[in-house]
């Protein structure tokens, strides 16, 4: 049962969220919607999760309460957005946002993987060709009376590569199991929170989610303190959430949003300006929507930069490996020449 503790992946959530949004818009009861999601899912864990949610909803639980009981398998962002949609009476919009969010996230993942394919092919080719060349030149011993046996060399080379592939497979399998168990989540969270350029991407998208949710909740007429609390939870960034929640007591004391968020380090200058514009104009929801769109575009731009940076780093690593192979090859080659020169 250990592998059953991991969350449902974004790839699995994309069709499920889109189906949920479409079914809800079509007027289907939420219980029937969850049943359809369970029936149409190809993954056994997702089938069970939504079957259990349907049973809870049939027994009187709200959608978010049913989802919260499955928090071992469902992302917190998914649960909090459902909760906010129900509280604000805008569940239809929140469901469409969920579908759009996971579709965008999956699209970005595919772009990142696609940009890494060519450098990884080069790195793999450099490994196989380089180890072959280095092994070949190292196995030629002119001082030995035994003639060089190419077949014997190939046997040794293939044994070496077989052992190398087994070690690599063991490492990848271990990482996969740890990932499914959720052990790597803390390390990944630290990575995207502190390491450039991933921390920039994470912050931009977190702000986009916060302001998008904040706008929807404000438009629903929810109490402003509840809006901030729920939107902060939806940001998906623990550090940012703690920072944003500090504004709630100041709002309770009668401060404006601009004053309440002034000490918060997470907000960008653009966000602060738009908050002020929204409060002065009396159209806070529209201003928050614009801030959310601005940060979304900023996040997409930062993602492009991060992808290029990672691709460049892989290219540099490949260049370093190739350079090491070339230098080692010629170093051994010249040593061999020196040994046969009078």
Secondary structure, DSSP 4 states (H G I P E B T S, - for coil): -GGGGSPPPHHHHHHHHHHHHHHHHTT--HHHHHHHHHHH--SHHHHHHHHHHHHHHHTT--HHHHHHTTTTTS-HHHHHHHHHHHHHT-HHHHHHHHHHHHHHHHHHHHHHHHHHHHHHHHHHHHHHHHHHHHHHHHH--TT-SSPP-HHHHHHHHHHHHHHHHHHHHHHHHHHHHHHHHTTTHHHHHHHHHHSTTHHHHHHHHHHHHHHHHHHHHHHTT--HHHHHHHHHHHT--HHHHHHHHHHHHHHHTT--HHHHHTT-SSS-HHHHHHHHHHHHHT-HHHHHHHHHHHHHHHHHHHHHHHHHHHHHHHHHHHHHHHHHHHHHHHHHHHHHHHHH--
